[in-house]
Every structure is written in structure tokens, then in C-alpha cells.
Amino acid sequence: MLVYTFDRTLDGVLSAVFDAYFRHQLPDELVAEGAVLPMFCDEEYRVVTTEEKSRRVWAGLEKRLKPEVLRLLTVSWLSEEPELYTPLFHYIYKVFDSRVGGGYNFTDPDVLYVTNTARRVMHEQLRMKQFIRFQKAKDGTYLAVVAPDNDVLPLITDHFSDRFGDQPWLIYDARRHYGYYYDRQTVTRITFEDEAAVPFSLDDGRLDEVLLSDNDRLMQDLWRTYFKAICIRERMNPRKQLNDMPRRYWKYMTEKQA
């Protein structure tokens, strides 16, 4: 069994495809550096990621695939699933080998796996648009803290910059420790050098009371009251609620906080 190891980046996957063609060797698996190698690994090749190699492979994909298929590849990568590495590598390799029908050959297991992974990511980015709850700080900035299963923040910033174009906001991913800040003009990726000093809780997303707008405190109470008031106990369906609003999102949602 031939195994390629890479640096856990999409550029690394593209560089691995370049090396596979250059070496005339198709690896059985693509594994992240530092991960446990398969039991029957006979040979390991370490991929060196370079901008030149990844750029050339991506340029080749642009010539062979439609934009929506290219987007499918990049969206699937946001799943951060180690199980995706090998199917994604083989998918891209087969594009150059002309064996995936322009990226739509769903009888191919690698194409199907990558496509289904991308669909799961897109489904969660839709849920993020529904379940994000903003809090208004005294300086007028709106804060929302989330912890999605997939790295979907890059997919939702355009939605919020368009919808709230006249308001500054920060959406922070507590699981991946980064966020996006919008200053009414541009969206900027940010991180905190010391998360212990951030002005909000990573556990439930609540902004410090001293920084929370007085009006927003009132609005949060009104929203919780409204949420309880519209509940018809005789028609409660916990199973459907969990299907529509999974429990893993509750801790950052205003209406679910005590």
C-alpha cells in the first residue's frame, strides 16, 4: 500500500495530485501528517506543498469543470473530515484522467462521497443563517457566537454583510477560535491573542453585562417571553423540534437560554 502524507491544507491536496502525476504513482490513501498510517502501509511519500503546484492543478480544474463543481470541491473541504482526504484526492485525480464525467458521475464512489459531504456543509450553513442570534453592544456592534460542526463561516459572511450592511457585526466561531468582523464596508477575518480576555463567554456566547446595550437586554427578555407565549403545549412535538432545531445549537440561542 502506497500512502501520501500532506499538511492538512487544500493546497496540500492539490500538490499531492501534482506529485502523483509527476511520479506516475497513484497512492492508495492520502493521510494527514502526524496521523497514524494504515496498518498495511508499505511505502510513505511526504508531499511538499507549494503554491506553484497547487496553482497549476487548480488552473487545470478550472478548464475541465464548471464553476458549481469547483465550488463543490471547496465546500466539501470545509467539513474538516479526515475521511474526505482520500476521496477528494481521487476525485481530482480522476478529473484529469477523464473518468468522472465532468464531475457529475455519481456512480463513482469518490464523486458521491465528496458531493454528499458538500451537501452536509451547505445544509449547516443554511442552519447558521437561521439560528445565529446577535447581541448588541453599547458601542453599536452586534455580536454572535457559534460553534458549527463544519467550518461554515466563510460561506455565510456575504449573507450577513448584505442583510446588515449598515451595522457593524462580529460572528465568532468558538470551536475554531476565529471570526469575521464587518465594519460597514469590509469583512475581515480576526482572531484573539488571548481568548481568556475576550468580552464574551465561549461557553454560551453571552456578552459581558457591562458591555451589553440596555435596549438589547430588554429585547432578549421580550424575545424569550414571545418564544414561550407562542408555544401551544397541546401541540408540542419534541422530536420535530429537535429535527428542525438540533440541540447542539441551543446554547448560543437567546430563546433557549435561561
CYANA upper distance limits for C-alpha pairs under 8 A (distance plus 0.5 A):
  1 MET  CA     27 PRO  CA      8.10
  1 MET  CA     28 ASP  CA      6.68
  1 MET  CA     40 PHE  CA      6.71
  1 MET  CA     41 CYS  CA      5.30
  1 MET  CA     42 ASP  CA      5.58
  1 MET  CA     43 GLU  CA      6.99
  2 LEU  CA     26 LEU  CA      8.42
  2 LEU  CA     27 PRO  CA      5.45
  2 LEU  CA     28 ASP  CA      6.00
  2 LEU  CA     29 GLU  CA      7.50
  2 LEU  CA     41 CYS  CA      6.72
  2 LEU  CA     42 ASP  CA      6.56
  2 LEU  CA     43 GLU  CA      5.42
  2 LEU  CA     44 GLU  CA      6.56
  2 LEU  CA     45 TYR  CA      8.21
  3 VAL  CA     27 PRO  CA      5.92
  3 VAL  CA     28 ASP  CA      6.43
  3 VAL  CA     29 GLU  CA      5.56
  3 VAL  CA     30 LEU  CA      6.42
  3 VAL  CA     31 VAL  CA      7.46
  3 VAL  CA     37 LEU  CA      8.37
  3 VAL  CA     41 CYS  CA      7.10
  3 VAL  CA     42 ASP  CA      8.45
  3 VAL  CA     43 GLU  CA      6.71
  3 VAL  CA     44 GLU  CA      5.40
  3 VAL  CA     45 TYR  CA      6.79
  4 TYR  CA     16 ALA  CA      7.89
  4 TYR  CA     27 PRO  CA      6.74
  4 TYR  CA     29 GLU  CA      6.92
  4 TYR  CA     30 LEU  CA      5.40
  4 TYR  CA     31 VAL  CA      6.65
  4 TYR  CA     44 GLU  CA      6.29
  4 TYR  CA     45 TYR  CA      5.31
  4 TYR  CA     46 ARG  CA      6.27
  4 TYR  CA     47 VAL  CA      7.05
  5 THR  CA     30 LEU  CA      6.32
  5 THR  CA     31 VAL  CA      5.27
  5 THR  CA     32 ALA  CA      5.82
  5 THR  CA     33 GLU  CA      5.84
  5 THR  CA     44 GLU  CA      7.64
  5 THR  CA     45 TYR  CA      6.75
  5 THR  CA     46 ARG  CA      5.38
  5 THR  CA     47 VAL  CA      6.41
  6 PHE  CA     12 GLY  CA      6.20
  6 PHE  CA     13 VAL  CA      7.62
  6 PHE  CA     16 ALA  CA      7.86
  6 PHE  CA     30 LEU  CA      7.86
  6 PHE  CA     31 VAL  CA      7.02
  6 PHE  CA     32 ALA  CA      5.68
  6 PHE  CA     33 GLU  CA      5.94
  6 PHE  CA     46 ARG  CA      6.74
  6 PHE  CA     47 VAL  CA      5.67
  6 PHE  CA     48 VAL  CA      7.64
  6 PHE  CA     49 THR  CA      8.02
  7 ASP  CA     12 GLY  CA      6.34
  7 ASP  CA     32 ALA  CA      6.50
  7 ASP  CA     33 GLU  CA      6.21
  7 ASP  CA     47 VAL  CA      8.33
  7 ASP  CA     49 THR  CA      7.88
  8 ARG  CA     12 GLY  CA      7.01
  8 ARG  CA     13 VAL  CA      8.30
  8 ARG  CA     32 ALA  CA      5.95
  8 ARG  CA     33 GLU  CA      7.68
  9 THR  CA     13 VAL  CA      7.10
 10 LEU  CA     14 LEU  CA      6.90
 10 LEU  CA     77 TRP  CA      7.65
 11 ASP  CA     15 SER  CA      6.53
 11 ASP  CA     49 THR  CA      7.03
 11 ASP  CA     50 THR  CA      7.99
 11 ASP  CA     51 GLU  CA      7.78
 11 ASP  CA     54 SER  CA      5.81
 12 GLY  CA     16 ALA  CA      6.58
 12 GLY  CA     47 VAL  CA      7.72
 12 GLY  CA     48 VAL  CA      7.93
 12 GLY  CA     49 THR  CA      5.49
 12 GLY  CA     50 THR  CA      8.23
 12 GLY  CA     54 SER  CA      7.82
 13 VAL  CA     17 VAL  CA      6.93
 13 VAL  CA     54 SER  CA      8.48
 13 VAL  CA     85 TYR  CA      8.03
 13 VAL  CA     89 PHE  CA      6.70
 14 LEU  CA     18 PHE  CA      6.91
 14 LEU  CA     53 LYS  CA      7.62
 14 LEU  CA     54 SER  CA      5.32
 14 LEU  CA     57 VAL  CA      6.54
 14 LEU  CA     58 TRP  CA      7.68
 14 LEU  CA     89 PHE  CA      8.16
 15 SER  CA     19 ASP  CA      6.71
 15 SER  CA     47 VAL  CA      7.48
 15 SER  CA     48 VAL  CA      7.71
 15 SER  CA     49 THR  CA      5.98
 15 SER  CA     50 THR  CA      7.20
 15 SER  CA     53 LYS  CA      5.72
 15 SER  CA     54 SER  CA      5.46
 15 SER  CA     57 VAL  CA      8.00
 16 ALA  CA     20 ALA  CA      6.57
 16 ALA  CA     47 VAL  CA      6.31
 16 ALA  CA     48 VAL  CA      8.49
 16 ALA  CA     49 THR  CA      8.23
 16 ALA  CA     89 PHE  CA      8.17
 17 VAL  CA     21 TYR  CA      6.95
 17 VAL  CA     57 VAL  CA      7.94
 17 VAL  CA     89 PHE  CA      7.16
 17 VAL  CA     92 ILE  CA      7.78
 17 VAL  CA     93 TYR  CA      6.54
 18 PHE  CA     22 PHE  CA      6.66
 18 PHE  CA     53 LYS  CA      6.65
 18 PHE  CA     54 SER  CA      7.95
 18 PHE  CA     57 VAL  CA      6.98
 19 ASP  CA     23 ARG  CA      6.34
 19 ASP  CA     47 VAL  CA      7.83
 20 ALA  CA     24 HIS  CA      6.21
 20 ALA  CA     25 GLN  CA      5.63
 20 ALA  CA     26 LEU  CA      6.09
 20 ALA  CA     27 PRO  CA      7.86
 21 TYR  CA     25 GLN  CA      7.18
 21 TYR  CA     26 LEU  CA      8.17
 28 ASP  CA     86 THR  CA      8.42
 29 GLU  CA     86 THR  CA      5.85
 30 LEU  CA     85 TYR  CA      6.36
 30 LEU  CA     86 THR  CA      5.39
 30 LEU  CA     89 PHE  CA      7.70
 31 VAL  CA     35 ALA  CA      7.29
 31 VAL  CA     37 LEU  CA      7.72
 31 VAL  CA     82 PRO  CA      8.31
 31 VAL  CA     85 TYR  CA      7.41
 31 VAL  CA     86 THR  CA      7.95
 32 ALA  CA     82 PRO  CA      8.12
 37 LEU  CA     41 CYS  CA      7.21
 49 THR  CA     53 LYS  CA      7.90
 49 THR  CA     54 SER  CA      8.04
 50 THR  CA     54 SER  CA      6.91
 51 GLU  CA     55 ARG  CA      6.34
 52 GLU  CA     56 ARG  CA      6.73
 53 LYS  CA     57 VAL  CA      6.87
 54 SER  CA     58 TRP  CA      6.58
 55 ARG  CA     59 ALA  CA      6.55
 56 ARG  CA     60 GLY  CA      6.77
 57 VAL  CA     61 LEU  CA      6.85
 58 TRP  CA     62 GLU  CA      6.76
 59 ALA  CA     63 LYS  CA      7.05
 60 GLY  CA     64 ARG  CA      6.99
 60 GLY  CA     96 PHE  CA      8.36
 61 LEU  CA     65 LEU  CA      6.23
 61 LEU  CA     70 LEU  CA      7.97
 61 LEU  CA     92 ILE  CA      8.36
 61 LEU  CA     95 VAL  CA      7.97
 61 LEU  CA     96 PHE  CA      8.31
 62 GLU  CA     66 LYS  CA      7.63
 62 GLU  CA     67 PRO  CA      7.93
 62 GLU  CA     70 LEU  CA      7.82
 64 ARG  CA     95 VAL  CA      7.89
 64 ARG  CA     96 PHE  CA      8.45
 64 ARG  CA    102 GLY  CA      7.27
 65 LEU  CA     69 VAL  CA      6.64
 65 LEU  CA     70 LEU  CA      6.97
 65 LEU  CA    102 GLY  CA      6.27
 65 LEU  CA    103 GLY  CA      7.30
 66 LYS  CA     70 LEU  CA      6.96
 66 LYS  CA    102 GLY  CA      8.31
 67 PRO  CA     71 ARG  CA      6.66
 68 GLU  CA     72 LEU  CA      6.76
 69 VAL  CA     73 LEU  CA      7.06
 69 VAL  CA    103 GLY  CA      6.97
 70 LEU  CA     74 THR  CA      7.11
 71 ARG  CA     75 VAL  CA      6.43
 72 LEU  CA     76 SER  CA      6.55
 72 LEU  CA    114 VAL  CA      8.31
 72 LEU  CA    115 THR  CA      7.21
 72 LEU  CA    118 ALA  CA      6.38
 73 LEU  CA     77 TRP  CA      7.03
 73 LEU  CA     88 LEU  CA      8.07
 73 LEU  CA    114 VAL  CA      7.63
 73 LEU  CA    115 THR  CA      8.45
 73 LEU  CA    118 ALA  CA      7.88
 74 THR  CA     78 LEU  CA      7.42
 75 VAL  CA     79 SER  CA      7.96
 75 VAL  CA    118 ALA  CA      5.91
 75 VAL  CA    121 VAL  CA      7.30
 75 VAL  CA    122 MET  CA      8.03
 76 SER  CA    114 VAL  CA      6.67
 76 SER  CA    115 THR  CA      7.76
 76 SER  CA    117 THR  CA      5.88
 76 SER  CA    118 ALA  CA      4.51
 76 SER  CA    119 ARG  CA      8.25
 76 SER  CA    121 VAL  CA      7.19
 77 TRP  CA     81 GLU  CA      8.23
 77 TRP  CA     84 LEU  CA      8.13
 77 TRP  CA    118 ALA  CA      8.25
 78 LEU  CA    121 VAL  CA      7.55
 78 LEU  CA    150 ASN  CA      6.56
 78 LEU  CA    151 ASP  CA      5.56
 78 LEU  CA    152 VAL  CA      7.14
 79 SER  CA    117 THR  CA      7.48
 79 SER  CA    118 ALA  CA      8.00
 79 SER  CA    121 VAL  CA      6.60
 79 SER  CA    149 ASP  CA      8.16
 79 SER  CA    150 ASN  CA      5.23
 79 SER  CA    151 ASP  CA      6.72
 80 GLU  CA     84 LEU  CA      8.37
 80 GLU  CA    150 ASN  CA      7.15
 80 GLU  CA    151 ASP  CA      7.68
 81 GLU  CA     85 TYR  CA      8.05
 83 GLU  CA     87 PRO  CA      8.22
 84 LEU  CA     88 LEU  CA      6.36
 84 LEU  CA    113 TYR  CA      8.23
 84 LEU  CA    114 VAL  CA      7.48
 84 LEU  CA    117 THR  CA      8.46
 85 TYR  CA     89 PHE  CA      6.62
 86 THR  CA     90 HIS  CA      6.62
 87 PRO  CA     91 TYR  CA      6.43
 87 PRO  CA    109 PRO  CA      8.44
 87 PRO  CA    110 ASP  CA      5.16
 87 PRO  CA    111 VAL  CA      7.94
 87 PRO  CA    113 TYR  CA      7.30
 87 PRO  CA    114 VAL  CA      7.18
 88 LEU  CA     92 ILE  CA      6.76
 88 LEU  CA    110 ASP  CA      7.30
 88 LEU  CA    111 VAL  CA      8.37
 88 LEU  CA    114 VAL  CA      6.68
 89 PHE  CA     93 TYR  CA      6.64
 90 HIS  CA     94 LYS  CA      6.51
 90 HIS  CA    110 ASP  CA      7.14
 91 TYR  CA     95 VAL  CA      6.91
 91 TYR  CA    100 VAL  CA      8.02
 91 TYR  CA    110 ASP  CA      6.13
 91 TYR  CA    111 VAL  CA      6.38
 91 TYR  CA    114 VAL  CA      8.41
 92 ILE  CA     96 PHE  CA      7.43
 93 TYR  CA     97 ASP  CA      6.86
 94 LYS  CA     98 SER  CA      6.33
 94 LYS  CA     99 ARG  CA      5.74
 94 LYS  CA    100 VAL  CA      6.55
 95 VAL  CA     99 ARG  CA      6.75
 95 VAL  CA    100 VAL  CA      6.40
 95 VAL  CA    101 GLY  CA      8.29
 95 VAL  CA    102 GLY  CA      7.36
 95 VAL  CA    103 GLY  CA      7.43
 98 SER  CA    102 GLY  CA      8.09
100 VAL  CA    104 TYR  CA      6.99
100 VAL  CA    105 ASN  CA      5.53
100 VAL  CA    108 ASP  CA      7.54
100 VAL  CA    111 VAL  CA      7.92
101 GLY  CA    105 ASN  CA      5.78
103 GLY  CA    111 VAL  CA      7.42
104 TYR  CA    111 VAL  CA      7.84
105 ASN  CA    111 VAL  CA      7.15
105 ASN  CA    112 LEU  CA      8.48
106 PHE  CA    111 VAL  CA      6.27
106 PHE  CA    112 LEU  CA      5.65
107 THR  CA    111 VAL  CA      8.18
107 THR  CA    112 LEU  CA      7.55
108 ASP  CA    112 LEU  CA      6.72
109 PRO  CA    113 TYR  CA      6.52
110 ASP  CA    114 VAL  CA      6.72
111 VAL  CA    115 THR  CA      6.52
112 LEU  CA    116 ASN  CA      6.55
113 TYR  CA    117 THR  CA      6.62
114 VAL  CA    118 ALA  CA      6.71
115 THR  CA    119 ARG  CA      6.75
116 ASN  CA    120 ARG  CA      6.86
117 THR  CA    121 VAL  CA      6.98
118 ALA  CA    122 MET  CA      6.69
119 ARG  CA    123 HIS  CA      6.54
120 ARG  CA    124 GLU  CA      6.85
121 VAL  CA    125 GLN  CA      6.82
121 VAL  CA    150 ASN  CA      6.71
121 VAL  CA    152 VAL  CA      7.45
122 MET  CA    126 LEU  CA      6.91
122 MET  CA    152 VAL  CA      8.49
123 HIS  CA    127 ARG  CA      7.04
124 GLU  CA    128 MET  CA      6.69
124 GLU  CA    148 PRO  CA      8.07
124 GLU  CA    149 ASP  CA      8.46
124 GLU  CA    150 ASN  CA      7.87
124 GLU  CA    152 VAL  CA      7.83
125 GLN  CA    129 LYS  CA      6.97
125 GLN  CA    152 VAL  CA      6.05
125 GLN  CA    153 LEU  CA      8.18
125 GLN  CA    155 LEU  CA      7.19
125 GLN  CA    156 ILE  CA      7.06
126 LEU  CA    130 GLN  CA      7.06
127 ARG  CA    131 PHE  CA      6.46
128 MET  CA    132 ILE  CA      6.11
128 MET  CA    148 PRO  CA      8.24
128 MET  CA    156 ILE  CA      8.28
129 LYS  CA    156 ILE  CA      7.51
129 LYS  CA    159 HIS  CA      8.46
131 PHE  CA    249 TYR  CA      7.91
131 PHE  CA    253 MET  CA      7.40
132 ILE  CA    144 ALA  CA      6.93
132 ILE  CA    145 VAL  CA      8.17
132 ILE  CA    146 VAL  CA      7.65
132 ILE  CA    252 TYR  CA      8.26
132 ILE  CA    253 MET  CA      7.57
133 ARG  CA    144 ALA  CA      6.25
133 ARG  CA    145 VAL  CA      8.40
133 ARG  CA    252 TYR  CA      7.77
133 ARG  CA    253 MET  CA      6.38
133 ARG  CA    254 THR  CA      7.05
134 PHE  CA    142 TYR  CA      6.17
134 PHE  CA    143 LEU  CA      5.64
134 PHE  CA    144 ALA  CA      5.14
135 GLN  CA    142 TYR  CA      5.82
135 GLN  CA    143 LEU  CA      5.60
135 GLN  CA    144 ALA  CA      6.97
135 GLN  CA    206 ARG  CA      8.48
135 GLN  CA    207 LEU  CA      7.74
135 GLN  CA    212 LEU  CA      7.92
135 GLN  CA    216 ASP  CA      7.06
136 LYS  CA    140 GLY  CA      6.58
136 LYS  CA    141 THR  CA      6.29
136 LYS  CA    142 TYR  CA      4.94
136 LYS  CA    143 LEU  CA      6.87
136 LYS  CA    212 LEU  CA      6.76
136 LYS  CA    213 SER  CA      6.19
136 LYS  CA    216 ASP  CA      6.27
137 ALA  CA    141 THR  CA      5.85
137 ALA  CA    142 TYR  CA      6.66
137 ALA  CA    143 LEU  CA      7.89
137 ALA  CA    207 LEU  CA      8.24
137 ALA  CA    211 LEU  CA      6.05
137 ALA  CA    212 LEU  CA      5.03
137 ALA  CA    213 SER  CA      5.39
137 ALA  CA    216 ASP  CA      8.40
138 LYS  CA    211 LEU  CA      6.21
138 LYS  CA    212 LEU  CA      6.16
138 LYS  CA    213 SER  CA      4.93
138 LYS  CA    214 ASP  CA      8.18
139 ASP  CA    213 SER  CA      8.49
140 GLY  CA    167 GLN  CA      8.24
140 GLY  CA    168 PRO  CA      7.65
140 GLY  CA    213 SER  CA      8.44
141 THR  CA    167 GLN  CA      7.61
141 THR  CA    168 PRO  CA      5.53
141 THR  CA    169 TRP  CA      5.68
141 THR  CA    170 LEU  CA      7.82
142 TYR  CA    167 GLN  CA      8.05
142 TYR  CA    168 PRO  CA      6.80
142 TYR  CA    169 TRP  CA      4.88
142 TYR  CA    170 LEU  CA      6.70
143 LEU  CA    169 TRP  CA      6.26
143 LEU  CA    170 LEU  CA      5.42
143 LEU  CA    171 ILE  CA      6.51
143 LEU  CA    172 TYR  CA      8.33
143 LEU  CA    207 LEU  CA      8.25
144 ALA  CA    169 TRP  CA      8.47
144 ALA  CA    170 LEU  CA      6.84
144 ALA  CA    171 ILE  CA      5.33
144 ALA  CA    172 TYR  CA      6.82
144 ALA  CA    205 GLY  CA      7.51
145 VAL  CA    171 ILE  CA      6.34
145 VAL  CA    172 TYR  CA      5.34
145 VAL  CA    173 ASP  CA      6.53
145 VAL  CA    174 ALA  CA      7.06
145 VAL  CA    202 LEU  CA      7.95
145 VAL  CA    204 ASP  CA      8.39
145 VAL  CA    205 GLY  CA      5.47
145 VAL  CA    252 TYR  CA      7.10
146 VAL  CA    171 ILE  CA      7.96
146 VAL  CA    172 TYR  CA      6.73
146 VAL  CA    173 ASP  CA      5.57
146 VAL  CA    174 ALA  CA      6.56
146 VAL  CA    175 ARG  CA      8.34
146 VAL  CA    205 GLY  CA      7.86
146 VAL  CA    249 TYR  CA      8.29
146 VAL  CA    252 TYR  CA      6.94
147 ALA  CA    173 ASP  CA      5.85
147 ALA  CA    174 ALA  CA      5.86
147 ALA  CA    175 ARG  CA      5.63
147 ALA  CA    176 ARG  CA      8.27
147 ALA  CA    249 TYR  CA      8.19
148 PRO  CA    152 VAL  CA      7.68
148 PRO  CA    173 ASP  CA      8.01
148 PRO  CA    175 ARG  CA      7.98
148 PRO  CA    249 TYR  CA      8.32
151 ASP  CA    176 ARG  CA      8.39
152 VAL  CA    156 ILE  CA      7.29
153 LEU  CA    157 THR  CA      6.91
153 LEU  CA    171 ILE  CA      8.49
153 LEU  CA    173 ASP  CA      8.07
153 LEU  CA    179 GLY  CA      8.10
153 LEU  CA    180 TYR  CA      8.27
156 ILE  CA    160 PHE  CA      7.18
157 THR  CA    161 SER  CA      6.54
157 THR  CA    180 TYR  CA      7.96
157 THR  CA    187 VAL  CA      8.02
158 ASP  CA    162 ASP  CA      6.53
159 HIS  CA    163 ARG  CA      6.59
160 PHE  CA    164 PHE  CA      6.04
160 PHE  CA    165 GLY  CA      7.89
161 SER  CA    165 GLY  CA      5.43
161 SER  CA    182 TYR  CA      7.48
161 SER  CA    184 ARG  CA      8.21
161 SER  CA    187 VAL  CA      8.11
164 PHE  CA    168 PRO  CA      8.39
165 GLY  CA    184 ARG  CA      6.22
165 GLY  CA    185 GLN  CA      8.20
166 ASP  CA    184 ARG  CA      6.05
167 GLN  CA    182 TYR  CA      8.48
167 GLN  CA    183 ASP  CA      7.90
167 GLN  CA    184 ARG  CA      6.33
168 PRO  CA    181 TYR  CA      7.99
168 PRO  CA    182 TYR  CA      5.78
168 PRO  CA    183 ASP  CA      5.25
168 PRO  CA    184 ARG  CA      5.94
169 TRP  CA    181 TYR  CA      6.31
169 TRP  CA    182 TYR  CA      5.76
169 TRP  CA    183 ASP  CA      7.49
170 LEU  CA    179 GLY  CA      7.36
170 LEU  CA    180 TYR  CA      6.17
170 LEU  CA    181 TYR  CA      4.88
170 LEU  CA    182 TYR  CA      6.86
171 ILE  CA    179 GLY  CA      5.94
171 ILE  CA    180 TYR  CA      5.95
171 ILE  CA    181 TYR  CA      7.13
172 TYR  CA    177 HIS  CA      7.83
172 TYR  CA    178 TYR  CA      6.37
172 TYR  CA    179 GLY  CA      4.44
172 TYR  CA    180 TYR  CA      6.98
173 ASP  CA    177 HIS  CA      6.14
173 ASP  CA    178 TYR  CA      6.03
173 ASP  CA    179 GLY  CA      6.09
174 ALA  CA    178 TYR  CA      7.62
174 ALA  CA    202 LEU  CA      6.20
177 HIS  CA    191 THR  CA      7.12
177 HIS  CA    192 PHE  CA      8.27
178 TYR  CA    189 ARG  CA      7.74
178 TYR  CA    190 ILE  CA      6.32
178 TYR  CA    191 THR  CA      5.18
178 TYR  CA    192 PHE  CA      7.90
179 GLY  CA    189 ARG  CA      6.28
179 GLY  CA    190 ILE  CA      5.82
179 GLY  CA    191 THR  CA      6.91
180 TYR  CA    187 VAL  CA      6.80
180 TYR  CA    188 THR  CA      5.90
180 TYR  CA    189 ARG  CA      4.99
180 TYR  CA    190 ILE  CA      6.29
181 TYR  CA    187 VAL  CA      6.06
181 TYR  CA    188 THR  CA      5.69
181 TYR  CA    189 ARG  CA      6.90
181 TYR  CA    190 ILE  CA      7.31
182 TYR  CA    186 THR  CA      6.19
182 TYR  CA    187 VAL  CA      4.97
182 TYR  CA    188 THR  CA      6.92
183 ASP  CA    187 VAL  CA      7.45
192 PHE  CA    198 VAL  CA      7.89
194 ASP  CA    198 VAL  CA      7.67
199 PRO  CA    207 LEU  CA      6.65
199 PRO  CA    208 ASP  CA      6.26
199 PRO  CA    211 LEU  CA      8.34
200 PHE  CA    205 GLY  CA      6.52
200 PHE  CA    206 ARG  CA      5.91
200 PHE  CA    207 LEU  CA      4.70
200 PHE  CA    208 ASP  CA      6.01
201 SER  CA    205 GLY  CA      5.34
201 SER  CA    206 ARG  CA      5.82
201 SER  CA    207 LEU  CA      7.04
201 SER  CA    208 ASP  CA      8.18
202 LEU  CA    206 ARG  CA      8.34
203 ASP  CA    251 LYS  CA      8.22
204 ASP  CA    251 LYS  CA      5.80
204 ASP  CA    252 TYR  CA      5.71
205 GLY  CA    251 LYS  CA      8.31
205 GLY  CA    252 TYR  CA      6.08
206 ARG  CA    252 TYR  CA      8.32
207 LEU  CA    211 LEU  CA      7.32
207 LEU  CA    212 LEU  CA      6.70
208 ASP  CA    212 LEU  CA      6.77
212 LEU  CA    216 ASP  CA      7.43
212 LEU  CA    217 ARG  CA      7.47
213 SER  CA    217 ARG  CA      6.95
214 ASP  CA    218 LEU  CA      7.13
215 ASN  CA    219 MET  CA      6.72
216 ASP  CA    220 GLN  CA      6.57
217 ARG  CA    221 ASP  CA      6.99
218 LEU  CA    222 LEU  CA      6.74
219 MET  CA    223 TRP  CA      6.52
220 GLN  CA    224 ARG  CA      6.78
220 GLN  CA    254 THR  CA      7.12
220 GLN  CA    255 GLU  CA      8.36
221 ASP  CA    225 THR  CA      6.71
222 LEU  CA    226 TYR  CA      6.58
223 TRP  CA    227 PHE  CA      6.55
223 TRP  CA    254 THR  CA      8.23
223 TRP  CA    255 GLU  CA      7.11
224 ARG  CA    228 LYS  CA      6.78
224 ARG  CA    254 THR  CA      7.53
224 ARG  CA    255 GLU  CA      5.28
224 ARG  CA    256 LYS  CA      8.30
225 THR  CA    229 ALA  CA      6.52
226 TYR  CA    230 ILE  CA      6.75
227 PHE  CA    231 CYS  CA      7.29
227 PHE  CA    255 GLU  CA      6.95
231 CYS  CA    236 MET  CA      8.07
232 ILE  CA    236 MET  CA      6.94
237 ASN  CA    241 GLN  CA      6.79
238 PRO  CA    242 LEU  CA      6.63
239 ARG  CA    243 ASN  CA      6.80
240 LYS  CA    244 ASP  CA      6.60
241 GLN  CA    245 MET  CA      6.11
241 GLN  CA    246 PRO  CA      8.02
242 LEU  CA    246 PRO  CA      5.19
242 LEU  CA    247 ARG  CA      6.74
245 MET  CA    249 TYR  CA      7.76
245 MET  CA    250 TRP  CA      8.38
246 PRO  CA    250 TRP  CA      7.83
249 TYR  CA    253 MET  CA      7.37
250 TRP  CA    256 LYS  CA      6.26
250 TRP  CA    257 GLN  CA      8.26
251 LYS  CA    256 LYS  CA      7.19
251 LYS  CA    257 GLN  CA      7.13
252 TYR  CA    256 LYS  CA      8.33
252 TYR  CA    257 GLN  CA      8.18
253 MET  CA    257 GLN  CA      7.10
